[in-house]
Amino acid sequence: MPVLTQFIAAFVLAIVLPTAAHAAPLVAFASEEGMARLVRSTARVDFAPLANQFEAQSNIAFCGPTTAAIVINTLRPNDVETPLDHNRLLPEDGRHLAPGRELALPRHTQESVIARGQKTRAQVFGEPVVVNGRSQRDGGYQLRQLDELLRAHQLATRLVIADHKISDEEIRRDLLDNLQRPDDYVIVNYQRSAIGQAGGGHISPLAAYDADSDSVLVLDVNPALHGWVWMPLATLIQGMRTADAQENRGYILLRNR
């Protein structure tokens, strides 16, 4: 083989092989491989509690509040201060109810959790706010805003922005350590287009880690767009290292106080 041809072949292999290895596909949880990953996972302690409280977001702006409701209900399933959920009941539903009985069940909902945070429901849906004398829209939740909401619900949180100040190794250690412990959870904020999905910024909880494929299970709260998925950890980190309105995205580690 001529020297020039050998050089070109070596150059192509050096570029293509790492790229192909990095671009591992997302795997649907409902697939045979997806189920196999959960079975062999040794870091799945969060899966059952989160799955038991899972609900899909009701609109395009509510990935943050939905994730918050799932995690709060998971951490406090029998909290006496949990509000009664009347959202799915009509005013006339209780007309035949015996005195002293209640139809509604105690549950934090994606609608009710917003009330304790600084960001109003109208602002979540895009009502303009004035920042430094300028009016701007800020729909949905940035990660720091979601962290404030979670702390308003008396949760202990650690917010991590995936910028140049933290290495991939530190992010990996944070996520894997958390996924192997009960009673604490991980919420991630990533850019869909950066991980190979259609859509913009998104928030969902993590539920498990599979060492063989080096992937994490994302319980996507928007199953109308994308279902639960096993995502290579390197791909998730790439999706978190993207710019939001004011800073990079990242993750929140949280537990009861």
C-alpha positions in Angstrom: 0.0 0.0 0.0 1.5 3.4 -1.0 2.6 5.6 2.0 0.0 8.3 1.1 -2.8 5.7 1.1 -1.6 4.3 4.4 -1.6 7.8 5.9 -5.2 8.5 4.7 -6.5 5.2 5.9 -4.9 5.7 9.4 -6.4 9.3 9.5 -9.9 8.1 8.6 -9.8 5.3 11.2 -8.6 7.8 13.9 -11.5 10.0 13.2 -14.3 7.6 12.4 -13.8 4.9 15.1 -13.9 7.2 18.2 -16.9 9.1 16.7 -18.8 5.9 16.1 -18.0 4.6 19.5 -19.2 7.8 21.1 -22.4 7.9 19.2 -23.9 4.9 20.9 -27.7 4.7 20.2 -30.4 5.5 22.6 -32.3 2.3 23.6 -36.0 2.3 24.3 -36.8 0.9 27.8 -39.7 -1.1 26.4 -37.4 -3.0 24.0 -36.0 -6.4 24.8 -32.5 -4.9 25.3 -34.0 -2.1 27.4 -35.6 -4.6 29.8 -32.4 -6.7 29.9 -30.4 -3.7 31.0 -32.7 -3.1 34.0 -32.6 -6.8 35.0 -28.8 -6.8 35.0 -28.4 -3.3 36.5 -26.8 -3.2 40.0 -27.8 0.5 40.4 -31.6 0.4 40.1 -32.7 1.1 43.6 -34.5 4.3 42.5 -36.4 2.7 39.7 -39.4 1.1 41.5 -40.2 4.1 43.8 -40.0 6.5 40.9 -42.0 4.3 38.5 -44.7 3.9 41.2 -45.2 7.7 41.3 -44.7 8.4 37.6 -47.0 10.6 35.6 -46.7 12.2 32.2 -46.5 16.0 31.8 -49.9 17.6 30.9 -48.5 20.2 28.6 -45.2 21.2 26.8 -44.1 23.7 29.6 -44.5 21.3 32.5 -41.5 18.9 32.4 -40.0 20.7 35.4 -43.2 20.7 37.6 -44.0 17.1 36.6 -40.5 15.9 37.5 -40.8 17.8 40.8 -44.2 16.2 41.6 -42.9 12.7 40.9 -39.9 13.1 43.1 -41.7 14.8 46.0 -44.4 12.0 46.0 -41.6 9.4 45.9 -39.8 10.9 48.8 -43.0 11.6 50.9 -45.6 9.0 49.9 -47.4 9.2 53.3 -46.9 12.8 54.2 -49.9 14.1 56.2 -49.3 17.6 54.7 -49.7 16.4 51.1 -52.6 18.3 49.5 -55.7 16.5 48.2 -55.8 16.2 44.4 -59.1 17.5 43.2 -57.9 18.2 39.6 -59.7 15.2 38.0 -62.9 15.6 39.9 -66.0 17.6 38.8 -68.0 19.7 41.3 -70.9 17.3 41.0 -68.9 14.1 41.6 -69.4 14.3 45.3 -73.1 14.8 45.4 -73.9 11.2 46.4 -71.0 10.8 48.8 -71.8 9.9 52.4 -71.2 12.7 55.0 -67.6 12.8 56.1 -66.2 11.0 53.1 -63.7 12.4 50.6 -63.2 11.4 46.9 -59.9 13.1 46.4 -56.6 11.4 47.3 -53.5 13.1 48.8 -51.0 13.8 46.0 -48.6 16.5 44.9 -49.5 17.3 41.2 -47.6 19.1 38.5 -50.1 21.9 39.0 -49.9 22.2 42.8 -46.1 22.1 43.2 -45.8 25.4 41.4 -47.6 27.4 44.1 -44.6 27.3 46.6 -42.0 28.5 44.1 -41.1 32.1 43.1 -42.0 31.5 39.5 -45.7 31.9 38.8 -47.9 29.7 36.7 -48.3 32.5 34.2 -44.6 33.0 33.9 -44.1 29.3 33.3 -46.5 29.7 30.3 -44.5 32.7 29.0 -45.8 35.8 30.7 -43.1 38.5 30.2 -41.0 39.4 33.2 -38.8 42.5 33.5 -35.1 41.8 34.0 -32.7 44.7 34.2 -35.3 47.0 32.8 -36.1 44.8 29.8 -39.2 42.7 29.3 -38.5 39.1 28.3 -40.3 35.7 28.2 -39.0 32.8 30.1 -41.3 29.8 29.7 -40.8 26.5 31.5 -38.1 26.2 34.1 -34.4 26.8 34.0 -32.5 24.4 36.3 -31.8 27.0 38.9 -35.5 28.0 39.0 -36.5 24.3 39.5 -33.9 24.0 42.3 -35.5 27.0 44.1 -38.9 25.3 43.7 -37.7 22.0 45.2 -36.1 23.9 48.2 -39.4 25.7 48.7 -40.8 22.2 49.3 -38.3 21.7 52.1 -36.0 19.3 50.1 -32.3 19.2 50.5 -30.7 19.8 47.1 -27.4 20.2 45.4 -27.5 22.0 42.1 -24.7 21.2 39.6 -24.2 23.3 36.5 -22.4 21.3 33.8 -19.9 23.9 32.8 -16.0 24.1 32.6 -15.8 24.1 36.4 -16.7 20.4 36.6 -15.2 17.4 34.8 -17.0 14.5 33.2 -15.5 12.3 35.8 -17.0 14.3 38.6 -20.4 14.3 36.9 -20.1 10.5 36.4 -19.3 10.0 40.1 -22.1 12.2 41.3 -24.7 10.4 39.2 -23.6 6.8 39.8 -23.1 7.3 43.6 -26.7 8.7 43.8 -28.2 5.9 41.7 -26.8 3.3 44.0 -28.3 4.8 47.2 -32.0 4.7 48.2 -33.9 7.7 49.3 -32.1 10.3 47.2 -32.7 11.1 43.5 -31.3 12.7 40.4 -33.0 15.2 38.1 -31.3 16.0 34.8 -31.7 18.9 32.5 -30.4 18.4 28.9 -30.9 19.6 25.4 -32.7 17.0 23.3 -31.1 18.0 20.0 -27.6 17.4 21.6 -28.4 13.8 22.4 -30.1 12.8 19.1 -33.8 13.6 19.8 -36.2 16.1 18.4 -37.1 18.9 20.7 -35.5 21.5 22.9 -34.5 21.7 26.6 -36.0 19.0 28.8 -36.1 17.9 32.5 -36.7 14.3 33.8 -35.5 12.0 36.6 -32.9 9.3 36.3 -33.8 5.8 37.6 -31.0 3.3 37.0 -27.5 2.7 35.6 -26.3 -0.3 33.5 -22.5 -0.8 33.7 -22.3 -3.1 30.7 -23.6 -0.5 28.3 -22.5 2.5 30.5 -26.0 4.0 30.1 -28.5 5.6 32.4 -32.3 5.1 32.4 -34.1 8.4 31.8 -37.8 8.4 32.8 -38.8 10.9 30.2 -41.9 12.7 31.5 -43.1 13.5 27.9 -43.9 10.0 26.6 -46.1 11.7 23.9 -42.8 12.8 22.3 -40.2 10.3 23.6 -40.6 7.3 25.9 -38.4 6.1 28.7 -34.9 5.5 27.3 -31.5 4.1 28.1 -29.0 6.9 27.3 -25.2 6.5 27.2 -23.8 8.4 30.1 -21.4 10.3 27.8 -24.3 11.4 25.7 -26.3 12.7 28.7 -23.2 14.6 29.8 -23.0 16.1 26.3 -26.7 17.1 26.5 -26.2 18.8 29.9 -23.2 20.7 28.7 -25.4 23.0 26.6 -26.4 26.6 27.1 -29.8 27.6 28.5 -31.0 31.1 28.8 -28.5 32.3 31.4 -26.1 29.4 32.0 -25.5 25.7 31.1 -27.8 23.0 32.0 -26.9 20.3 34.5 -28.5 18.2 37.3 -29.9 18.3 40.8 -29.2 15.8 43.5 -32.0 15.8 46.1 -33.3 14.1 49.3 -35.5 14.9 52.3 -34.1 17.2 54.8 
